[in-house]
Amino acid sequence: MHTPLTRRGQSVTRRAPQQTKDFFLQYGVKSVAISEGNMGCPHEEGLDFPHGEDCPFCPFWKGKQGRNRRD
């Protein structure tokens, strides 16, 4: 996952438009989709909790996303 807008201690708002444009150009993005709401747990696997486990901070998402998804 690429998260260029989350660097701590820096002004995100000012840099966000240019970083987004650069990211899209780098990967040849032609279209995007936007959700009106949250599309999943906001915590990052491997950074906020161990890989392969459910997020301990978001019980609602348990078993609903990532490698632990249970259909």
N, CA, C, O and CB atoms as a CASP TS submission, in Angstrom:
PFRMAT TS
TARGET T0000
AUTHOR 0000-0000-0000
METHOD Language model
MODEL 1
PARENT N/A
ATOM      1  N   MET     1       0.847  -1.171   0.000  1.00  0.00           N
ATOM      2  CA  MET     1       0.000   0.000   0.000  1.00  0.00           C
ATOM      3  C   MET     1       0.892   1.232   0.000  1.00  0.00           C
ATOM      4  O   MET     1       1.892   1.283   0.715  1.00  0.00           O
ATOM      5  CB  MET     1      -0.963  -0.001   1.217  1.00  0.00           C
ATOM      6  N   HIS     2       0.536   2.195  -0.782  1.00  0.00           N
ATOM      7  CA  HIS     2       1.295   3.439  -0.881  1.00  0.00           C
ATOM      8  C   HIS     2       0.551   4.520  -0.113  1.00  0.00           C
ATOM      9  O   HIS     2      -0.577   4.859  -0.469  1.00  0.00           O
ATOM     10  CB  HIS     2       1.509   3.857  -2.371  1.00  0.00           C
ATOM     11  N   THR     3       1.161   5.071   0.938  1.00  0.00           N
ATOM     12  CA  THR     3       0.502   6.093   1.747  1.00  0.00           C
ATOM     13  C   THR     3       1.383   7.335   1.871  1.00  0.00           C
ATOM     14  O   THR     3       1.936   7.591   2.941  1.00  0.00           O
ATOM     15  CB  THR     3       0.164   5.540   3.141  1.00  0.00           C
ATOM     16  N   PRO     4       1.521   8.106   0.800  1.00  0.00           N
ATOM     17  CA  PRO     4       2.397   9.268   0.843  1.00  0.00           C
ATOM     18  C   PRO     4       1.843  10.434   1.651  1.00  0.00           C
ATOM     19  O   PRO     4       2.596  11.345   1.994  1.00  0.00           O
ATOM     20  CB  PRO     4       2.676   9.725  -0.539  1.00  0.00           C
ATOM     21  N   LEU     5       0.577  10.432   1.957  1.00  0.00           N
ATOM     22  CA  LEU     5      -0.036  11.583   2.609  1.00  0.00           C
ATOM     23  C   LEU     5      -0.056  11.477   4.123  1.00  0.00           C
ATOM     24  O   LEU     5      -0.670  12.319   4.779  1.00  0.00           O
ATOM     25  CB  LEU     5      -1.429  11.761   2.109  1.00  0.00           C
ATOM     26  N   THR     6       0.588  10.484   4.698  1.00  0.00           N
ATOM     27  CA  THR     6       0.489  10.265   6.136  1.00  0.00           C
ATOM     28  C   THR     6       1.792  10.533   6.882  1.00  0.00           C
ATOM     29  O   THR     6       1.934  10.095   8.024  1.00  0.00           O
ATOM     30  CB  THR     6       0.048   8.862   6.400  1.00  0.00           C
ATOM     31  N   ARG     7       2.718  11.215   6.295  1.00  0.00           N
ATOM     32  CA  ARG     7       3.973  11.511   6.999  1.00  0.00           C
ATOM     33  C   ARG     7       3.693  12.440   8.171  1.00  0.00           C
ATOM     34  O   ARG     7       3.055  13.482   8.018  1.00  0.00           O
ATOM     35  CB  ARG     7       5.016  12.149   6.038  1.00  0.00           C
ATOM     36  N   ARG     8       4.173  12.051   9.324  1.00  0.00           N
ATOM     37  CA  ARG     8       3.918  12.845  10.532  1.00  0.00           C
ATOM     38  C   ARG     8       4.813  14.085  10.565  1.00  0.00           C
ATOM     39  O   ARG     8       5.946  14.073  10.084  1.00  0.00           O
ATOM     40  CB  ARG     8       4.149  11.990  11.799  1.00  0.00           C
ATOM     41  N   GLY     9       4.273  15.145  11.142  1.00  0.00           N
ATOM     42  CA  GLY     9       5.053  16.343  11.348  1.00  0.00           C
ATOM     43  C   GLY     9       5.197  17.237  10.124  1.00  0.00           C
ATOM     44  O   GLY     9       5.991  18.177  10.148  1.00  0.00           O
ATOM     45  N   GLN    10       4.462  16.976   9.069  1.00  0.00           N
ATOM     46  CA  GLN    10       4.549  17.801   7.870  1.00  0.00           C
ATOM     47  C   GLN    10       3.148  18.237   7.465  1.00  0.00           C
ATOM     48  O   GLN    10       2.163  17.578   7.799  1.00  0.00           O
ATOM     49  CB  GLN    10       5.246  17.035   6.712  1.00  0.00           C
ATOM     50  N   SER    11       3.065  19.334   6.754  1.00  0.00           N
ATOM     51  CA  SER    11       1.771  19.830   6.293  1.00  0.00           C
ATOM     52  C   SER    11       1.265  18.957   5.155  1.00  0.00           C
ATOM     53  O   SER    11       1.810  18.997   4.051  1.00  0.00           O
ATOM     54  CB  SER    11       1.874  21.306   5.841  1.00  0.00           C
ATOM     55  N   VAL    12       0.229  18.170   5.415  1.00  0.00           N
ATOM     56  CA  VAL    12      -0.317  17.250   4.421  1.00  0.00           C
ATOM     57  C   VAL    12      -1.177  17.992   3.405  1.00  0.00           C
ATOM     58  O   VAL    12      -1.090  17.720   2.208  1.00  0.00           O
ATOM     59  CB  VAL    12      -1.136  16.151   5.103  1.00  0.00           C
ATOM     60  N   THR    13      -1.996  18.914   3.863  1.00  0.00           N
ATOM     61  CA  THR    13      -2.950  19.599   2.995  1.00  0.00           C
ATOM     62  C   THR    13      -2.282  20.278   1.809  1.00  0.00           C
ATOM     63  O   THR    13      -2.786  20.192   0.689  1.00  0.00           O
ATOM     64  CB  THR    13      -3.722  20.619   3.789  1.00  0.00           C
ATOM     65  N   ARG    14      -1.188  20.932   2.026  1.00  0.00           N
ATOM     66  CA  ARG    14      -0.502  21.670   0.968  1.00  0.00           C
ATOM     67  C   ARG    14       0.096  20.737  -0.082  1.00  0.00           C
ATOM     68  O   ARG    14       0.101  21.066  -1.268  1.00  0.00           O
ATOM     69  CB  ARG    14       0.591  22.543   1.566  1.00  0.00           C
ATOM     70  N   ARG    15       0.595  19.590   0.335  1.00  0.00           N
ATOM     71  CA  ARG    15       1.284  18.675  -0.581  1.00  0.00           C
ATOM     72  C   ARG    15       0.361  17.663  -1.240  1.00  0.00           C
ATOM     73  O   ARG    15       0.712  17.108  -2.281  1.00  0.00           O
ATOM     74  CB  ARG    15       2.363  17.943   0.155  1.00  0.00           C
ATOM     75  N   ALA    16      -0.796  17.410  -0.673  1.00  0.00           N
ATOM     76  CA  ALA    16      -1.676  16.334  -1.142  1.00  0.00           C
ATOM     77  C   ALA    16      -2.030  16.400  -2.622  1.00  0.00           C
ATOM     78  O   ALA    16      -1.925  15.376  -3.298  1.00  0.00           O
ATOM     79  CB  ALA    16      -2.930  16.348  -0.352  1.00  0.00           C
ATOM     80  N   PRO    17      -2.443  17.540  -3.164  1.00  0.00           N
ATOM     81  CA  PRO    17      -2.813  17.549  -4.594  1.00  0.00           C
ATOM     82  C   PRO    17      -1.656  17.147  -5.521  1.00  0.00           C
ATOM     83  O   PRO    17      -1.860  16.378  -6.461  1.00  0.00           O
ATOM     84  CB  PRO    17      -3.310  18.936  -4.985  1.00  0.00           C
ATOM     85  N   GLN    18      -0.470  17.651  -5.270  1.00  0.00           N
ATOM     86  CA  GLN    18       0.658  17.323  -6.139  1.00  0.00           C
ATOM     87  C   GLN    18       1.084  15.869  -5.966  1.00  0.00           C
ATOM     88  O   GLN    18       1.402  15.204  -6.952  1.00  0.00           O
ATOM     89  CB  GLN    18       1.837  18.252  -5.852  1.00  0.00           C
ATOM     90  N   GLN    19       1.096  15.365  -4.737  1.00  0.00           N
ATOM     91  CA  GLN    19       1.465  13.966  -4.504  1.00  0.00           C
ATOM     92  C   GLN    19       0.460  13.031  -5.171  1.00  0.00           C
ATOM     93  O   GLN    19       0.843  12.004  -5.732  1.00  0.00           O
ATOM     94  CB  GLN    19       1.547  13.670  -2.991  1.00  0.00           C
ATOM     95  N   THR    20      -0.809  13.378  -5.112  1.00  0.00           N
ATOM     96  CA  THR    20      -1.832  12.556  -5.749  1.00  0.00           C
ATOM     97  C   THR    20      -1.645  12.552  -7.257  1.00  0.00           C
ATOM     98  O   THR    20      -1.708  11.495  -7.884  1.00  0.00           O
ATOM     99  CB  THR    20      -3.235  13.061  -5.388  1.00  0.00           C
ATOM    100  N   LYS    21      -1.418  13.712  -7.843  1.00  0.00           N
ATOM    101  CA  LYS    21      -1.190  13.819  -9.287  1.00  0.00           C
ATOM    102  C   LYS    21       0.039  13.015  -9.701  1.00  0.00           C
ATOM    103  O   LYS    21      -0.004  12.290 -10.694  1.00  0.00           O
ATOM    104  CB  LYS    21      -1.023  15.295  -9.700  1.00  0.00           C
ATOM    105  N   ASP    22       1.132  13.135  -8.953  1.00  0.00           N
ATOM    106  CA  ASP    22       2.365  12.390  -9.257  1.00  0.00           C
ATOM    107  C   ASP    22       2.135  10.882  -9.191  1.00  0.00           C
ATOM    108  O   ASP    22       2.621  10.139 -10.044  1.00  0.00           O
ATOM    109  CB  ASP    22       3.485  12.789  -8.283  1.00  0.00           C
ATOM    110  N   PHE    23       1.395  10.433  -8.180  1.00  0.00           N
ATOM    111  CA  PHE    23       1.098   9.009  -8.019  1.00  0.00           C
ATOM    112  C   PHE    23       0.294   8.492  -9.213  1.00  0.00           C
ATOM    113  O   PHE    23       0.604   7.436  -9.764  1.00  0.00           O
ATOM    114  CB  PHE    23       0.326   8.762  -6.705  1.00  0.00           C
ATOM    115  N   PHE    24      -0.736   9.238  -9.609  1.00  0.00           N
ATOM    116  CA  PHE    24      -1.561   8.841 -10.744  1.00  0.00           C
ATOM    117  C   PHE    24      -0.742   8.780 -12.032  1.00  0.00           C
ATOM    118  O   PHE    24      -0.888   7.843 -12.816  1.00  0.00           O
ATOM    119  CB  PHE    24      -2.729   9.810 -10.912  1.00  0.00           C
ATOM    120  N   LEU    25       0.111   9.765 -12.249  1.00  0.00           N
ATOM    121  CA  LEU    25       0.959   9.773 -13.450  1.00  0.00           C
ATOM    122  C   LEU    25       1.939   8.597 -13.452  1.00  0.00           C
ATOM    123  O   LEU    25       2.154   7.969 -14.489  1.00  0.00           O
ATOM    124  CB  LEU    25       1.734  11.098 -13.544  1.00  0.00           C
ATOM    125  N   GLN    26       2.522   8.303 -12.308  1.00  0.00           N
ATOM    126  CA  GLN    26       3.490   7.210 -12.192  1.00  0.00           C
ATOM    127  C   GLN    26       2.869   5.870 -12.567  1.00  0.00           C
ATOM    128  O   GLN    26       3.522   5.040 -13.199  1.00  0.00           O
ATOM    129  CB  GLN    26       4.046   7.145 -10.771  1.00  0.00           C
ATOM    130  N   TYR    27       1.620   5.654 -12.186  1.00  0.00           N
ATOM    131  CA  TYR    27       0.972   4.360 -12.424  1.00  0.00           C
ATOM    132  C   TYR    27      -0.027   4.372 -13.585  1.00  0.00           C
ATOM    133  O   TYR    27      -0.725   3.383 -13.810  1.00  0.00           O
ATOM    134  CB  TYR    27       0.267   3.918 -11.174  1.00  0.00           C
ATOM    135  N   GLY    28      -0.097   5.472 -14.313  1.00  0.00           N
ATOM    136  CA  GLY    28      -0.967   5.529 -15.481  1.00  0.00           C
ATOM    137  C   GLY    28      -2.446   5.444 -15.159  1.00  0.00           C
ATOM    138  O   GLY    28      -3.218   4.870 -15.927  1.00  0.00           O
ATOM    139  N   VAL    29      -2.846   6.007 -14.038  1.00  0.00           N
ATOM    140  CA  VAL    29      -4.249   5.969 -13.629  1.00  0.00           C
ATOM    141  C   VAL    29      -5.103   6.737 -14.632  1.00  0.00           C
ATOM    142  O   VAL    29      -4.788   7.872 -14.990  1.00  0.00           O
ATOM    143  CB  VAL    29      -4.423   6.555 -12.208  1.00  0.00           C
ATOM    144  N   LYS    30      -6.179   6.112 -15.077  1.00  0.00           N
ATOM    145  CA  LYS    30      -7.081   6.743 -16.042  1.00  0.00           C
ATOM    146  C   LYS    30      -8.413   7.124 -15.418  1.00  0.00           C
ATOM    147  O   LYS    30      -9.086   8.028 -15.914  1.00  0.00           O
ATOM    148  CB  LYS    30      -7.317   5.819 -17.216  1.00  0.00           C
ATOM    149  N   SER    31      -8.807   6.455 -14.343  1.00  0.00           N
ATOM    150  CA  SER    31     -10.049   6.800 -13.658  1.00  0.00           C
ATOM    151  C   SER    31      -9.947   6.388 -12.193  1.00  0.00           C
ATOM    152  O   SER    31      -9.127   5.546 -11.826  1.00  0.00           O
ATOM    153  CB  SER    31     -11.269   6.117 -14.340  1.00  0.00           C
ATOM    154  N   VAL    32     -10.786   6.989 -11.368  1.00  0.00           N
ATOM    155  CA  VAL    32     -10.808   6.682  -9.938  1.00  0.00           C
ATOM    156  C   VAL    32     -12.252   6.541  -9.480  1.00  0.00           C
ATOM    157  O   VAL    32     -13.169   7.009 -10.154  1.00  0.00           O
ATOM    158  CB  VAL    32     -10.075   7.781  -9.117  1.00  0.00           C
ATOM    159  N   ALA    33     -12.454   5.903  -8.345  1.00  0.00           N
ATOM    160  CA  ALA    33     -13.774   5.783  -7.730  1.00  0.00           C
ATOM    161  C   ALA    33     -13.685   6.333  -6.314  1.00  0.00           C
ATOM    162  O   ALA    33     -12.669   6.179  -5.636  1.00  0.00           O
ATOM    163  CB  ALA    33     -14.275   4.296  -7.730  1.00  0.00           C
ATOM    164  N   ILE    34     -14.746   6.967  -5.885  1.00  0.00           N
ATOM    165  CA  ILE    34     -14.777   7.551  -4.552  1.00  0.00           C
ATOM    166  C   ILE    34     -16.011   7.022  -3.823  1.00  0.00           C
ATOM    167  O   ILE    34     -17.101   6.945  -4.390  1.00  0.00           O
ATOM    168  CB  ILE    34     -14.785   9.114  -4.618  1.00  0.00           C
ATOM    169  N   SER    35     -15.818   6.667  -2.580  1.00  0.00           N
ATOM    170  CA  SER    35     -16.918   6.180  -1.755  1.00  0.00           C
ATOM    171  C   SER    35     -17.446   7.316  -0.877  1.00  0.00           C
ATOM    172  O   SER    35     -16.699   8.209  -0.477  1.00  0.00           O
ATOM    173  CB  SER    35     -16.463   4.981  -0.884  1.00  0.00           C
ATOM    174  N   GLU    36     -18.723   7.265  -0.592  1.00  0.00           N
ATOM    175  CA  GLU    36     -19.307   8.257   0.316  1.00  0.00           C
ATOM    176  C   GLU    36     -18.964   7.954   1.765  1.00  0.00           C
ATOM    177  O   GLU    36     -19.061   8.828   2.626  1.00  0.00           O
ATOM    178  CB  GLU    36     -20.822   8.309   0.143  1.00  0.00           C
ATOM    179  N   GLY    37     -18.566   6.726   2.034  1.00  0.00           N
ATOM    180  CA  GLY    37     -18.269   6.345   3.406  1.00  0.00           C
ATOM    181  C   GLY    37     -16.996   5.532   3.516  1.00  0.00           C
ATOM    182  O   GLY    37     -16.233   5.405   2.559  1.00  0.00           O
ATOM    183  N   ASN    38     -16.787   4.995   4.678  1.00  0.00           N
ATOM    184  CA  ASN    38     -15.608   4.189   4.958  1.00  0.00           C
ATOM    185  C   ASN    38     -15.684   2.869   4.198  1.00  0.00           C
ATOM    186  O   ASN    38     -16.724   2.210   4.196  1.00  0.00           O
ATOM    187  CB  ASN    38     -15.468   3.936   6.470  1.00  0.00           C
ATOM    188  N   MET    39     -14.582   2.484   3.552  1.00  0.00           N
ATOM    189  CA  MET    39     -14.554   1.239   2.779  1.00  0.00           C
ATOM    190  C   MET    39     -13.853   0.112   3.524  1.00  0.00           C
ATOM    191  O   MET    39     -13.660  -0.970   2.968  1.00  0.00           O
ATOM    192  CB  MET    39     -13.869   1.469   1.449  1.00  0.00           C
ATOM    193  N   GLY    40     -13.479   0.346   4.748  1.00  0.00           N
ATOM    194  CA  GLY    40     -12.807  -0.684   5.527  1.00  0.00           C
ATOM    195  C   GLY    40     -12.130  -0.081   6.746  1.00  0.00           C
ATOM    196  O   GLY    40     -12.175   1.127   6.978  1.00  0.00           O
ATOM    197  N   CYS    41     -11.520  -0.934   7.494  1.00  0.00           N
ATOM    198  CA  CYS    41     -10.775  -0.513   8.678  1.00  0.00           C
ATOM    199  C   CYS    41      -9.689   0.487   8.264  1.00  0.00           C
ATOM    200  O   CYS    41      -8.977   0.246   7.290  1.00  0.00           O
ATOM    201  CB  CYS    41     -10.149  -1.744   9.407  1.00  0.00           C
ATOM    202  N   PRO    42      -9.551   1.596   8.984  1.00  0.00           N
ATOM    203  CA  PRO    42      -8.538   2.590   8.622  1.00  0.00           C
ATOM    204  C   PRO    42      -7.126   2.231   9.069  1.00  0.00           C
ATOM    205  O   PRO    42      -6.170   2.926   8.724  1.00  0.00           O
ATOM    206  CB  PRO    42      -8.909   3.910   9.205  1.00  0.00           C
ATOM    207  N   HIS    43      -6.990   1.162   9.826  1.00  0.00           N
ATOM    208  CA  HIS    43      -5.669   0.761  10.312  1.00  0.00           C
ATOM    209  C   HIS    43      -4.963  -0.110   9.285  1.00  0.00           C
ATOM    210  O   HIS    43      -5.605  -0.846   8.537  1.00  0.00           O
ATOM    211  CB  HIS    43      -5.787   0.014  11.648  1.00  0.00           C
ATOM    212  N   GLU    44      -3.649  -0.023   9.253  1.00  0.00           N
ATOM    213  CA  GLU    44      -2.868  -0.720   8.232  1.00  0.00           C
ATOM    214  C   GLU    44      -2.230  -1.998   8.783  1.00  0.00           C
ATOM    215  O   GLU    44      -1.500  -1.985   9.774  1.00  0.00           O
ATOM    216  CB  GLU    44      -1.786   0.206   7.678  1.00  0.00           C
ATOM    217  N   GLU    45      -2.537  -3.094   8.101  1.00  0.00           N
ATOM    218  CA  GLU    45      -1.978  -4.393   8.472  1.00  0.00           C
ATOM    219  C   GLU    45      -0.457  -4.329   8.379  1.00  0.00           C
ATOM    220  O   GLU    45       0.087  -3.849   7.385  1.00  0.00           O
ATOM    221  CB  GLU    45      -2.539  -5.525   7.562  1.00  0.00           C
ATOM    222  N   GLY    46       0.218  -4.806   9.398  1.00  0.00           N
ATOM    223  CA  GLY    46       1.675  -4.801   9.417  1.00  0.00           C
ATOM    224  C   GLY    46       2.251  -3.561  10.070  1.00  0.00           C
ATOM    225  O   GLY    46       3.379  -3.585  10.563  1.00  0.00           O
ATOM    226  N   LEU    47       1.493  -2.484  10.080  1.00  0.00           N
ATOM    227  CA  LEU    47       1.942  -1.253  10.716  1.00  0.00           C
ATOM    228  C   LEU    47       1.232  -1.061  12.051  1.00  0.00           C
ATOM    229  O   LEU    47       1.868  -0.801  13.073  1.00  0.00           O
ATOM    230  CB  LEU    47       1.696  -0.045   9.796  1.00  0.00           C
ATOM    231  N   ASP    48      -0.088  -1.190  12.031  1.00  0.00           N
ATOM    232  CA  ASP    48      -0.892  -0.995  13.238  1.00  0.00           C
ATOM    233  C   ASP    48      -1.215  -2.302  13.961  1.00  0.00           C
ATOM    234  O   ASP    48      -1.535  -2.296  15.149  1.00  0.00           O
ATOM    235  CB  ASP    48      -2.175  -0.289  12.884  1.00  0.00           C
ATOM    236  N   PHE    49      -1.131  -3.408  13.246  1.00  0.00           N
ATOM    237  CA  PHE    49      -1.370  -4.725  13.841  1.00  0.00           C
ATOM    238  C   PHE    49      -0.677  -5.768  12.969  1.00  0.00           C
ATOM    239  O   PHE    49      -0.418  -5.504  11.795  1.00  0.00           O
ATOM    240  CB  PHE    49      -2.911  -5.028  13.973  1.00  0.00           C
ATOM    241  N   PRO    50      -0.368  -6.956  13.517  1.00  0.00           N
ATOM    242  CA  PRO    50       0.397  -7.963  12.773  1.00  0.00           C
ATOM    243  C   PRO    50      -0.290  -8.461  11.499  1.00  0.00           C
ATOM    244  O   PRO    50      -1.515  -8.556  11.426  1.00  0.00           O
ATOM    245  CB  PRO    50       0.672  -9.132  13.664  1.00  0.00           C
ATOM    246  N   HIS    51       0.532  -8.772  10.506  1.00  0.00           N
ATOM    247  CA  HIS    51       0.034  -9.359   9.250  1.00  0.00           C
ATOM    248  C   HIS    51      -0.721 -10.651   9.551  1.00  0.00           C
ATOM    249  O   HIS    51      -0.326 -11.430  10.419  1.00  0.00           O
ATOM    250  CB  HIS    51       1.209  -9.633   8.258  1.00  0.00           C
ATOM    251  N   GLY    52      -1.804 -10.863   8.824  1.00  0.00           N
ATOM    252  CA  GLY    52      -2.560 -12.101   8.955  1.00  0.00           C
ATOM    253  C   GLY    52      -3.546 -12.136  10.103  1.00  0.00           C
ATOM    254  O   GLY    52      -4.198 -13.157  10.323  1.00  0.00           O
ATOM    255  N   GLU    53      -3.669 -11.042  10.840  1.00  0.00           N
ATOM    256  CA  GLU    53      -4.612 -10.988  11.953  1.00  0.00           C
ATOM    257  C   GLU    53      -5.675  -9.939  11.674  1.00  0.00           C
ATOM    258  O   GLU    53      -5.495  -9.061  10.830  1.00  0.00           O
ATOM    259  CB  GLU    53      -3.884 -10.682  13.280  1.00  0.00           C
ATOM    260  N   ASP    54      -6.789 -10.043  12.398  1.00  0.00           N
ATOM    261  CA  ASP    54      -7.810  -9.009  12.316  1.00  0.00           C
ATOM    262  C   ASP    54      -7.355  -7.813  13.138  1.00  0.00           C
ATOM    263  O   ASP    54      -6.589  -7.952  14.091  1.00  0.00           O
ATOM    264  CB  ASP    54      -9.187  -9.536  12.811  1.00  0.00           C
ATOM    265  N   CYS    55      -7.839  -6.638  12.756  1.00  0.00           N
ATOM    266  CA  CYS    55      -7.494  -5.414  13.482  1.00  0.00           C
ATOM    267  C   CYS    55      -8.113  -5.458  14.877  1.00  0.00           C
ATOM    268  O   CYS    55      -9.326  -5.622  15.007  1.00  0.00           O
ATOM    269  CB  CYS    55      -7.977  -4.154  12.707  1.00  0.00           C
ATOM    270  N   PRO    56      -7.296  -5.313  15.919  1.00  0.00           N
ATOM    271  CA  PRO    56      -7.831  -5.343  17.284  1.00  0.00           C
ATOM    272  C   PRO    56      -8.580  -4.072  17.656  1.00  0.00           C
ATOM    273  O   PRO    56      -9.266  -4.043  18.678  1.00  0.00           O
ATOM    274  CB  PRO    56      -6.713  -5.569  18.267  1.00  0.00           C
ATOM    275  N   PHE    57      -8.461  -3.016  16.847  1.00  0.00           N
ATOM    276  CA  PHE    57      -9.096  -1.740  17.133  1.00  0.00           C
ATOM    277  C   PHE    57     -10.483  -1.615  16.508  1.00  0.00           C
ATOM    278  O   PHE    57     -11.261  -0.745  16.897  1.00  0.00           O
ATOM    279  CB  PHE    57      -8.222  -0.619  16.649  1.00  0.00           C
ATOM    280  N   CYS    58     -10.798  -2.479  15.542  1.00  0.00           N
ATOM    281  CA  CYS    58     -12.050  -2.368  14.788  1.00  0.00           C
ATOM    282  C   CYS    58     -12.804  -3.696  14.773  1.00  0.00           C
ATOM    283  O   CYS    58     -12.762  -4.413  13.773  1.00  0.00           O
ATOM    284  CB  CYS    58     -11.769  -1.907  13.349  1.00  0.00           C
ATOM    285  N   PRO    59     -13.485  -4.031  15.853  1.00  0.00           N
ATOM    286  CA  PRO    59     -14.186  -5.318  15.905  1.00  0.00           C
ATOM    287  C   PRO    59     -15.245  -5.478  14.817  1.00  0.00           C
ATOM    288  O   PRO    59     -15.555  -6.605  14.432  1.00  0.00           O
ATOM    289  CB  PRO    59     -14.832  -5.486  17.251  1.00  0.00           C
ATOM    290  N   PHE    60     -15.806  -4.381  14.315  1.00  0.00           N
ATOM    291  CA  PHE    60     -16.816  -4.474  13.258  1.00  0.00           C
ATOM    292  C   PHE    60     -16.250  -5.160  12.015  1.00  0.00           C
ATOM    293  O   PHE    60     -16.969  -5.900  11.344  1.00  0.00           O
ATOM    294  CB  PHE    60     -17.341  -3.075  12.895  1.00  0.00           C
ATOM    295  N   TRP    61     -14.976  -4.927  11.698  1.00  0.00           N
ATOM    296  CA  TRP    61     -14.372  -5.455  10.475  1.00  0.00           C
ATOM    297  C   TRP    61     -13.799  -6.863  10.645  1.00  0.00           C
ATOM    298  O   TRP    61     -13.242  -7.408   9.692  1.00  0.00           O
ATOM    299  CB  TRP    61     -13.282  -4.525  10.009  1.00  0.00           C
ATOM    300  N   LYS    62     -13.920  -7.462  11.822  1.00  0.00           N
ATOM    301  CA  LYS    62     -13.360  -8.794  12.062  1.00  0.00           C
ATOM    302  C   LYS    62     -13.899  -9.799  11.046  1.00  0.00           C
ATOM    303  O   LYS    62     -15.109  -9.997  10.939  1.00  0.00           O
ATOM    304  CB  LYS    62     -13.679  -9.264  13.495  1.00  0.00           C
ATOM    305  N   GLY    63     -12.991 -10.428  10.303  1.00  0.00           N
ATOM    306  CA  GLY    63     -13.354 -11.446   9.325  1.00  0.00           C
ATOM    307  C   GLY    63     -13.956 -10.907   8.040  1.00  0.00           C
ATOM    308  O   GLY    63     -14.438 -11.687   7.219  1.00  0.00           O
ATOM    309  N   LYS    64     -13.943  -9.584   7.838  1.00  0.00           N
ATOM    310  CA  LYS    64     -14.601  -8.994   6.675  1.00  0.00           C
ATOM    311  C   LYS    64     -13.657  -8.423   5.629  1.00  0.00           C
ATOM    312  O   LYS    64     -14.116  -7.986   4.573  1.00  0.00           O
ATOM    313  CB  LYS    64     -15.512  -7.926   7.124  1.00  0.00           C
ATOM    314  N   GLN    65     -12.357  -8.412   5.884  1.00  0.00           N
ATOM    315  CA  GLN    65     -11.441  -7.797   4.927  1.00  0.00           C
ATOM    316  C   GLN    65     -10.078  -8.478   4.959  1.00  0.00           C
ATOM    317  O   GLN    65      -9.741  -9.201   5.897  1.00  0.00           O
ATOM    318  CB  GLN    65     -11.290  -6.301   5.218  1.00  0.00           C
ATOM    319  N   GLY    66      -9.311  -8.226   3.914  1.00  0.00           N
ATOM    320  CA  GLY    66      -7.948  -8.739   3.850  1.00  0.00           C
ATOM    321  C   GLY    66      -7.856 -10.248   3.818  1.00  0.00           C
ATOM    322  O   GLY    66      -8.774 -10.926   3.357  1.00  0.00           O
ATOM    323  N   ARG    67      -6.752 -10.767   4.305  1.00  0.00           N
ATOM    324  CA  ARG    67      -6.501 -12.217   4.295  1.00  0.00           C
ATOM    325  C   ARG    67      -7.449 -12.993   5.191  1.00  0.00           C
ATOM    326  O   ARG    67      -7.659 -14.189   4.987  1.00  0.00           O
ATOM    327  CB  ARG    67      -5.085 -12.496   4.719  1.00  0.00           C
ATOM    328  N   ASN    68      -8.024 -12.322   6.182  1.00  0.00           N
ATOM    329  CA  ASN    68      -8.908 -13.001   7.126  1.00  0.00           C
ATOM    330  C   ASN    68     -10.370 -12.976   6.702  1.00  0.00           C
ATOM    331  O   ASN    68     -11.251 -13.351   7.476  1.00  0.00           O
ATOM    332  CB  ASN    68      -8.773 -12.377   8.483  1.00  0.00           C
ATOM    333  N   ARG    69     -10.628 -12.537   5.484  1.00  0.00           N
ATOM    334  CA  ARG    69     -12.014 -12.441   5.019  1.00  0.00           C
ATOM    335  C   ARG    69     -12.681 -13.812   5.012  1.00  0.00           C
ATOM    336  O   ARG    69     -12.154 -14.781   4.465  1.00  0.00           O
ATOM    337  CB  ARG    69     -12.069 -11.821   3.613  1.00  0.00           C
ATOM    338  N   ARG    70     -13.851 -13.865   5.633  1.00  0.00           N
ATOM    339  CA  ARG    70     -14.626 -15.098   5.681  1.00  0.00           C
ATOM    340  C   ARG    70     -15.958 -14.844   4.991  1.00  0.00           C
ATOM    341  O   ARG    70     -16.830 -14.158   5.525  1.00  0.00           O
ATOM    342  CB  ARG    70     -14.836 -15.588   7.154  1.00  0.00           C
ATOM    343  N   ASP    71     -16.101 -15.410   3.789  1.00  0.00           N
ATOM    344  CA  ASP    71     -17.339 -15.202   3.020  1.00  0.00           C
ATOM    345  C   ASP    71     -18.432 -16.159   3.440  1.00  0.00           C
ATOM    346  O   ASP    71     -19.533 -16.117   2.892  1.00  0.00           O
ATOM    347  CB  ASP    71     -17.074 -15.359   1.532  1.00  0.00           C
TER
END
